[in-house]
Amino acid sequence: MGTPAKANVEIIFDDKQHCDKVIKKITKFVVDANKKKLNGDYRGDYDIEIDSIRDFGIILSVNSGRVQNLEWQLEKIRDFVYPMPEVIEMDSNVWVRGEGPSFFK
């Protein structure tokens, strides 16, 4: 086993005009990742949910039973979105389970 961890990932787009196009790509990535349909370097264990969609971005919730896997998932999300010229920023907050059954720090 390992140390459980979770993250909220906010992906910001350059303007509202590109929002729908990028959200469709990211949504497909999330669905394919969770169904283990990604190929090559992207193949692996994912646990990603779309938390919310905003005017200029999307927020993902990423979970894992191991910190290392969470870090790997975040790297793969970054590798997928950063080549898109419409994406201007990706920011994440990471919580690692500490003492007790539901305490994350």
N, C-alpha and C positions, 0 to 999 in steps of 0.2 A: 504494500500500500504506500501511501505517501501523505504529504500534507495538503489538505484541500485548499483551493484558492479560487477566487472569482475576480472578474474585472468588468468595468463598464467602459466601453470604447465609443468615443464620439468622433465621427468622421464628418468634416466640414467641407462643403462644396463652394466653388467660386461665386456662383450666382444661382438664383432660383430657376433660370432658364434651363440649366443642365440637371436639375434635381431629379426629375422623373427618370431620365436616362441612366443616371448613376445608381439610383435606388433599385432599378430593375436588375442591374448587373450585380449589385451587392446582395440583393434578395436571392437571386439564383445561386450565387456563391454559398450563402448560408444554407439554403435547402440542400444543395449538392453535397456540401461538407458534412452536414448532419446525417445524410443518407449514404455516406462513404462512396460518393460517385466522382470524387476528384481524382485526377491522375498525377503521375510523376511526383515531384517534390511536395505537392499539396495533399497527397494521400496520407490519411491518418485518422486519429480519433478526435472529433470535434464535439463540443456542446455549446452551440451559439443560438441565441434568440434575438430577434429584433425587438428591442425595448420600446423605441418610439421613433417616429419620423417627424422631422421639423422642416421649416421652410428652406433652410440652407444646410441640412445635414441629417444624419441618422445615428441613433445610439444603439449599440449592440450590448448584450449581456453575455459574457463568456464564462464558463464554469469548467472546473476540472477537479479530479480527486488528487492530482499531483501538481505542485507548483511548476515543475519542469514542463509538463504538458501544456499548462496555461501559457507559459512563456512561448512555447512553440506555436500555439494557436495564434497568439498576438503577432508573432513574426510573420506567419502565413497571411493573416489579414492585412498586415502592413505591406507585404510583398505584392498582394493582389491589388490593393487600392492605390498605392503611390504612383504606379505608372499611368494612372488616369489623369489627364491634364486638368480635369474638373475638380479633383480633390486637392485642397490646399492645406489641410491639416488633419492629423489623427492624434487624438489624446486619449490616454487611458488611466484609470485609477484601479489599482490592484489591491485586493484584500487577501490576506493569508490567515487561515484558521489558527487561532491561538488556544489558550487554555479554555476548556469548557466546550459544550456541545454546539453552541451557535455563535460563538464570539469570533469575529473577524477583525483584524487590525491592519 
